[in-house]
Structures are given as structure tokens and as C-alpha cells.
Amino acid sequence: MTLHKAMVLRPALVAMFAVTFVACAWSQDVLTYHNNNARTGLNSSETTLNLGNVNSSTFGKLFTVTVDGLVDGEPLYLSAVPTQGGTHNLLIVVTENDSVYAFDADTGSPIWHVSALKSGESPSDDRGCGQVSPQIGITSTPVISRPKGSNGVIYTVAMSKDSSGNYHQRLHALDATTGNELNGGPVDIVAKYPGTGDNSTGGYVIFDPAQYKERSGLLQIGNTIYLTWASHCDIRPYTGWAMGYNATTLAQTSVINVTPNGNEGAIWGAGAGLTADGVGNIFLLDANGVFDTTLNSSGFPINGDYGNAFIRLTTKGGLAVADYFEMYNGVQESDSDTDLGSSGAVLLPSMKDSSGNTWQLVAGGGKDSNLYLVNRNSMGKFNSKSNNIYQELSGALPGGMWSIPAFWNGRLYFGPVGQPLLEFQFKNAKLLTSPVAQTSNSFGYPGTTPSISSNKGANAIVWASENSNPAVLHAYNANTLVELYNTNQAANGRDHFGAGNKFIIPMIANGKVYVGTTTGVGVFGLLSGAGSASSGGTR
């Protein structure tokens, strides 16, 4: 790994800083895709931005940071990190040129920059697929571990190509203070799983690093980092892989393939990270692939192929399918590339219905325009005649989902392709059948993945970006979806911040909004001289 250093810490300084900042609360950290393992997109501790000061007079672009490739992963945020030059709030940015950057999140000053490439390597070519082009490096959102007393370890997966034409996928663990490799990293991703599906030999399907990219955001549960793998434009051979790695040793601890005796069934979710419930369960939407419609006595596919399914994995004792839901027409939708896995799952808090019954739900929707609410404890499995699930709103998401919903205060926000951002509301643990609000503007491909900021429920704002040129950042009142601000409002292109990029998500932390582009990250906040006292009320 090549290290480009803006500053390097001596061991003694690292130790001193670690002791000094052991008691920090870091309440504003954004360490994972869409803020948390439920993937709600909510920052509920935003005390600076509010309904009264987010407008083009007082809010706008502060600066942009420039990097060496496309920013396809969501930028992340680490507060109060000690470095040789002082203590900084860090903006962590990854690129398709296999770079990881740390910038001062408040000024944009570079802190460190490292390359994930080994000597003689380059980022991968696009593998004949225009989905990530012209090169594939770091595509997914990293995850950062920051237990109490730590300055942070950044976990990321990088794809590369060596001088002999061999492709590599590697897991890295980087020190947040310096970018230096930790835990003996990086490690090459290798895997096999019992099966006779695509790229199998000797009774095992084999993971070929050339055939995959790590698109979904990384997930950390306890001391395990979970990875999943997407295809290149559905170019076979490929199957559906998920893997677990020990966060301390980077040793592989568990592997599952959800289409081991079939083909396809990759896990990409428009960049969404796997969803976890905190008690050992992972939820995901699998992409189009083989599903065995012949079931065993327990209602599971007889050959273990779960293409195009809503899946619950247990992590206890290793990764295994614990439950699932497959649409009654899932095979037909899979054959037409109408995959469920074009979006990601969002875990919802427990809700009570009118009878006082408590429900634990997970929401999602794919290309077929339907909104699915699934009971996490009994997902519905497969019935060839009908969908046996908690609630389904047919056609509620016209245009289909290539983006991820957000959740706040009993409301789900979906951004389908070519449609307005839609706000659905719960009543007695069921969604009302029509949106209660929608934006006045629509979002072209791939729709939009919203994020939400609030201050303990007050001054809630929905943030959404457009994949256009120039990109557009929007802010809306979270209750009404009435627009407060967008980056086209100020005169003379004051707030323009670069060309848009698909699947990118606004990240809000400590009074600022960070949005990735094809060349860097735009940073927004209160303009010089603008006060933060005006709250504009709590609605």
C-alpha cells in the first residue's frame, strides 16, 4: 500500500492523544452507511441546522474538496480526531481510483491521503460494464469502528488489477489518525461454498474477484465486518455472496452463498448496506437470480437458492438463512431483470397496532414499483398464488426503486425513479395507502436516497440530491416536504458543487451537509455571518 502523507504521527504522540481523548462522546459521528445499522438515514442530534436558517440567504456552499476519482461511497464523519497538526473533525472520502482521504471536515484542508494499491497495481478496468466506469477501485461505503477510547479504524474494500492481469479484492483496516494499515491488512478476499452453481468445481462455488465489485456499504456487528458482492452488468458467471471478517485479525469467519446451486442473485442494493437488528439478524434484498420454487418441509427452497428474495440471515454460529420472503411472481420478475435487490432494506422501530400488538417490521421495494412491509419474525416465505406478508402497497413506487428509503417519526420517505420524493405515514402500525406529502420536483435516474436531520425530533429536514449536471441538493420540511432550499436558488451558480453521481447520499453532521460528486465532495452550511438561533419552530 502506498502512503501519501500530509502528516505522520510518532507513536508517542498517538499514545498521548489517545489518552487525552478517551472520554469523548463523539455524538455527531457518522460511521456507517445511512447513519446506523437500521439504515434509517437519520441524524437526530443536529443542533445547528433548522427550518429557519436553511434557506438561500443564510445557508449555502462553504467549499468543495477535490479527489482523484468518482466518489461512489457515502462520505463519513469522525469528530475530534487527534492528529499531529491538532485535533480535527475528519471527513473520510473513498474514490474509484483506490484512494482514501481524510479532510478537515470544517475547512476542507487535507489531513492524509492513502492509496489502497500495491506496487505495480492499478484500479480495475470497468470489466466491460458501464455501471462503474472507467475504473473500479473503492465503490462501497466503508464502515468505521470507534469504540470508547479509540480514534477509529476505517474498514474498506478495494478492487485492483496487477501487472499480470490478475484482479484482486482486498479488505483494509486503516488508522483514522494516519491512514496507516492496521491488523495485518490488507487481506485478499477468497472464498468457496458448497454448491454446483456458476463457477463451481469439486462441489464448491468459487469466489472469482474479477467477476464482482463490493457495491453495498460495509456492515459491522460486534467484532465482525460483513461484506457482500455485486456483479458487473449481470455478466455471468456469478452468484450471491456474503462474508464475515474478524475486525481485529481480518481473518474470514463466515461465508454464505444464497444461490449456490444456481446463478446470479448478487447483493448490491444501490449501495445500501446490509441491515442489522442488534440481536444477531441481518436483512437484505437479493437481486435477480435463481429461486427454487420446490420447497422442503419447512418451506425453504430445496436447493438453497434465494434469488430475488427478501432474506433474513442469522449470524449466530455463522451466516445462514433463517427466514425469507419471495414474491409469488418472483421468478418471472427475476427473468425480466425486475429485481427486488435494486434497493435496500430499512429496519423500523417496534410499532403497536390498534389492539396493542407489537410488530417488528422491515421495509423495502425494488424495480416492480411495489412497497413491501415484512414482519421480521415471520417473513412469509413463498406461495405461488399470493404474497403472504404483513403489508403490500402495489404500484406505490412508480418508476421503481434504485435508491434507499429513509425513516423518521412514523414516516417513510421513498425516492423512485422519475418521481417526486414520497412521504408515507404509519397509523396503527400500517402504512396509509397513499403518500401524505410529496415534493414539487421529481428526481431522474436513479431517483434519490434521502437523509434526515433533526434535533431530538424538532426542526426535521429531509435532504435529497439529484443525479444531474450540475448536481442539485434539496432541503425539505420533513413533515410537509415543502422545499426550504436548493443549490440552484442562489444567483450566479453560487452553490453549484459539481456533476451529480448515482446512488450518492447527503450526509449531515455538526451543522454541515456533505454530498459526493464525480470529482469530490460539496460541503454546505450556514454562511458567514448567518446565525443559528432562529429555529423556525418545531414543525
N, C-alpha and C positions, 0 to 999 in steps of 0.2 A: 504494500500500500504506500502510495506517495503522499507525503505530508507537506502542504503549503502553509506555512505558519505566519500568522500575523503576530502571535505571541506564544511563548512556550513557558510553562511553569516548572520551576525547580521543585523536586519532591518536598523539600522543607516548606515551601510556600503553599503547596497543595494541602499538606497536613495542617498548617496554620489556619488556612481558610476554612477547611472542613470543620475544625473545632469551633471557629468563630461563629459559623452559621448553622450549627447543628440544631438550633431551636427554631429556625424559620418555619412559618406555617405554609408559605407558598400557595396561598388560596387562589391565586389567579393563574396558576399553571394550566396549560393545555397540553397534555402529554400523549394524547391518542386521537385517532380519527373521530371527528364529530363529538369531541369533548369527553366522552365516557364510554364504558363498555356496553351501555344500553343503546348508544349511538343516537341519542336524542337531539344533539346539536345545541344544547342549552348551556349557556354560562349564566348562572343565577346570581353571580356576585359582581356584576358590572355597576359600579357606583358613579361613574363619570358621565357616560352617555345616557341621555334620557330623551323623552318625547319633546322637550322644549328646546334642546340645543342641537339636535340632529337636523339641520337644515343648511341650505347652501350659503347662508350668511355667516354661520358660526362653525360649520363643520366642512371638511374637505380633505384633499390630498395633502399630506405632510411631506412625503418623499417616496421615492421608489428605490429598491435595491436591485442591482443588476447581477445576474448569474450567467453561467456558461451553457445553459441548455434549458429545455422545457421544464417547467415546474408542474409535474403531474400529481405529486403528493401534496396533501394539505400542509401548509406551514404550521409548525408547532411553537410553543412558547414556554420558556423556563424563566422564572423570576429569581432575582437576587443570586446570580451565579458568580462566585469569586473567580477572577482571572488575574493575570499578572498586572494588567492595566487598571485594576479596580474591580468593583462589583457591578455587574451588568444584568439587566433583563435581556435574555437571549431569544432571538428569532432563529429557529432552526429550519433550514430550507434544503431540500434534496432536488437533484436535477437528473435529466436523462443523459447527461454527459458523465454520469457516475461520480458526481460531486456531492459533498455535504458541506453546508456553510453554517456558520454561526455569526449573526449580526447583532449589534446593539439594537434591541427592539424599539428603543426610543429615539435614536438618532440615525440609524442605518449604517453606522460605522462598522467595518468588518472586524471581527474578532479572530476567527480562524476559518480555514478552508482546507478540506482534505479530499483526496481522490480515492475512490474505492478500487481503483485499477491496480493490478500487479504489474511489474515491469514487463514491457513488451505487449501489453494488452490494450485494447480499445473497447469502447462500448459496443454492444452487439449491433449489427445491422438490423433493419426492420423485419427480417425474416420473410420478405415477400408480402408483407401485410401493412396496410396504411394506418392501422389503428394507433400504433405508437411509432412515429416516424419523424425524422430519418434514422434515428438511432434509439436503442433501448438500453437504458442504464438503470437508474433507480426510478421506478414507476409508482410504487405504493407509498402510502403514508407510513413513516416509521412509528414506533412506539417508544416512549421514554419511561424508564423506571426511575423513580425518585423517592425511595423510602426515606423516613425521617433520618436526618443526619447525612444524607447523600446530596451531592451536587448534580447527579443524574447520569444515567447510562443510556445512550441512544442506540436502539436496535434498528437495523435497516437491512434490506436485501438488495443486492446489486447484480445485474447481469452484465457479462463481458465476453469478449472473444479474444483468444490468444493468437500468436503469430502462426500457429499451425492450423488455424481454422476451427479450433475446438471452442465450444461455448461453455460458460460457467455461470452458475447461480451461487452466490455466497451470502451467508449471514454474518453481519458485522455487529460488534458491540463497541461503541465509541464513548470515550470520556467526554462529558459535556463541557468540561473546562478547557480542553485542549484539542479534541478530535482524535486523540491517540487511540489505537486499538487496545481493547481490554479482553480479559477472559480467554486468552489464547486465540482470538479471532484474527482474520475471518475463517469460517469453515465452509467447505464446499457442500452444497446440498446434493445428497444422494439418497435414493430410497427404492425399495421394492415392496410389493404387497401381493399376497396370494390371489391369483386370477389368471384368466386366459384371454383377457381383452386386448385392446390396442397395445402394441409394443410389449408383448409378453413373451417370455421364454422360460422353459423349465418349470412351468406352473406359477410364475410370478409376472405381474406387470412391472415394468422398469421405468423409473423416472428419467426422462431424457431432458437435460437442461436446455437443449436447443429448441425444444418444442413448446416451451412455456415462458410466461412472464409473471412476476409477482404483482398482480394488479390490486388486490384487496388490501386495505390497511392492515397492518400487523396488530395482533391482539396479545395482551399479556394477562394471564390469570395466575396469581401467586408467583411462583418462580419459573413459570413456563411461558415461552413465546410461541404463538401459533401462527403458521403461515399457510396460505392457500395459493392455488395456481390457475392462471388463465391461459387460454390457447392464443395462437396467432391466427385471427380470422377463421377460426374453426377448421384450420388445416390439420388433418389427421396425419399420424396417429397421436391421440391424446386422450386422457381420462381425467377423473376428478380427484385431485389430491388435497389432503390437509395433513399438516405435520406439526409436531410439538418439539421444542428445543429447550433444554435447561438454560435458564437465563444466566447462571453463574459459570457453567462449564462449556456452554454452547454444544453440548452433546445432544444428539437426537434421542428423544424419549418416547415418541409415539408417532405412528403413521396410520392413516386410513385412506382408502380409495373408495369413492362412493359409486363408481361404475367399473369395478374390477374385472367383470366378465363381459363388458360391453365396450362402448366407446363414447367419446365426448363427455358431457357432464362436468365441464370446468367450473371453477368458482371465481367470479370476477366482480359482479355486483356494482358496476360503475364506480369501482374504487372503494366501496363500503367495506369496512372491517367486519369480521365476524362479530356477532352479538353474544354477550355472556350475561348470565343471570346472577352470578355471585355464589351459586351453590353447586357449581360443577357442570353446568349445562351450557352448550354453545348452540346458537341458532343461525341458520344460513338459508339463502335461496340459491338452489343449484341451477346452473344453466342447462340448455337443451342437451339431451343425451339419452341413452338407452334407459328405459324403465321397464322392469319385468312385471307385466300385468298378471302373471301367475303368482299367487301369494301362498305363503306357508300357513300353517295352522294358527299362527299368531298375527297374521295379516301383513307380514313383511315380504318384500319381493324375494322370490325363491332363489335367485342368483345374486342377490345383494346389490342390484343396480338401481340407483335412485335418481336418474336423470330427470331434470325439470321439477324437482320436488322441493318442498319446504321441510327442512331437516333439523332435528334436534340431536346433537351429539352429546354423549356423556364423556367426561374426561376422567372419571374415576376408574382406575385400573387401565388407563389407555383409551384412546379415541375409539368410539363405537357408536353406531346409530341406535338411539334409544326410542325414537318415535319419528313420525313424518306425516306430511300431507301431500298427496298428489292429486291434481285436478282430474276430474272424470275424463276430460279430453286432453290430458297432459301429453300423451303420445302423439296425437295429431298436432298439438301446438309445437311440440319439440321438432317434429318432422318439417314444420314450416318455419323453423327458427323463431318461433314466438315464445322465447324462453322466459320463464319466471325469474331466472337469475340475472336479468339485466338491471336489477335494483338490489337493495339490501334490506335486511330486517331491522325494525326498531322495536326495542323492548319497552313495554308500557308498565307504569306502576300499577299495583293492585287496585281494582275498582269494585265497588259494590253495586249490585242491581237493586231494583225496587223492592225485592224480597229480602234484601240483606245478605245475599250470597256474594262471596268474594271471588273475583275472576282474575287470573293472571294471563295476560294476553300479549301477543306479538303481532305486529302489523307489517304488511308488505304488499307489493304489487309489481308486476312485470310488464312485458310488452303487450299483454292481451287486454289492457285497459281496465281490468277488474281490481278492486281493492279488497284484500283478504285480511280478516282478523281471525287469528287462530288461537285456540286455547292451548297454552304452553304445556299443560298437564295431560291433555288428550287431544292430539293434533288432528285426528280424523282419518288418517291413513288413506286408502284408495277404494273407491267404489266406481265401477264403470258407468253407473247411471246418474250419479249426482255427487256434489261436493258435500261431504259431511263435516262441515266446520262451523265455528262459532258465529261468524257473520261474513257475508259477502255482498259487496255493492257492485253489481255488474255494470260495466261501462262508466264507472265513476271517474276514471282517469283517462279520458280520451287522448289519443296520441301515444299512450303507453309511457312506461317509466324507464328512463335511462338515468335516473337520479335517485336520491335518498330522501325520504320524508324526515321532518323534524317534529318534536312533540313539546308542548308547553301547556300547563294549566287546563288539561282536559281537551286539548285541541291538537289535531294532526294537520301538518302542512305538507302538501304534495305539489311538486312542480313538473307535470307531464310535458312531453314534447309538444311544442307549438301551442301551448295553452297558458292561461294565467296561472299564477300560484293560487292553489285552492286551500281553503281552511275548512276542515271538517271538525264537528264538535261532538263530544260524548254526552249522552244523557242516560243515566241509569245503566252504565257500562255497555251501552250500544251506541254506535255512531248514528247520528241523524243521516237520513239517506241523501241529502243534498248539501252542498257546501253552504256554510253560513256567511262566508265572505270570499271574495276573490280580488286579485289585483286588476287594475285597469289596463296593464300591459301584459303581453304574452312573452313567452320565452321559447326561442327556437331550439334546435337540437343542441344538446341533449336534455332540454328542459332546464330545471335549476334545482340544486340542493340547498335548501335554506338553513341558516343558523339563527339562533335566538339569543339575545342578551336581555337580562332584566336584573333588577336589584331586589332580590327576595320577593319576586312576583310583581313588583311595581315597575313602571316605565319599560314594559316589554316591547322590544323591537325585533322584527324579523328582517334579516339581511339576506339578500339573494343577488347572485351575479349572472350576467348574460354572457354567453359564449359568442361574442360579436367582435368586430374590429372598428373602432376601439371597444374594449370591454366596458360593460356598464355595471356598476354596483348600485343596488337599490336598497333603501331602508323603508320599512312599513310599520305602522302601528299594528302590533300583534293581535289586537282584538278585532280591528276593522279592516285591516290590510289597505287602509288609505296611505298613500305614499307620503313619506316625510322628506325624502331626499333621493336624488340620483346623480351620478357623476357627469351627466350631460347638462345639468342645470346652470352651472356657473359659466360666466362668459369666457370666451377665448380658449375653451378647452382646458380651463384651469385644473380640473380634476381628472383629466384623462390619464390613464396609467398603463396603457399598452394593449396589445391584442389579447382577446379572450382565449380561454383554454377549456376544453371539455372536462367535465367532472370536477372542476375546481370549486372549493368551498370557502366562503368567508370565515375567518377565524377572529374572534373578538376576545381581547384581553387587555385589562388595565387601561381602559379608555381609548383603545385603538382598534382598528379593523384592518386585517391583513388579507390580501387577495392575490393569489398566484396568477401568473400570465405565462406567455410563451418565452419571456426573456427575464423574468424576475418576479418581484412582489411589490404591489402597490400598498402603501400604508396610509391610513386615514385616521383623522381625529379632530379634536377641537383646534380651530385656527388660532394663531397668535392673537391674544387679546380677548378671545372668547371665553366667557365664564362658564362654569359648570353648575351654578347654583339653581338656575331655572329648571325646574323638574317637569314643567308642562303637565302636572297632575299625575295620577297613578293609573289612568286608563289608556 
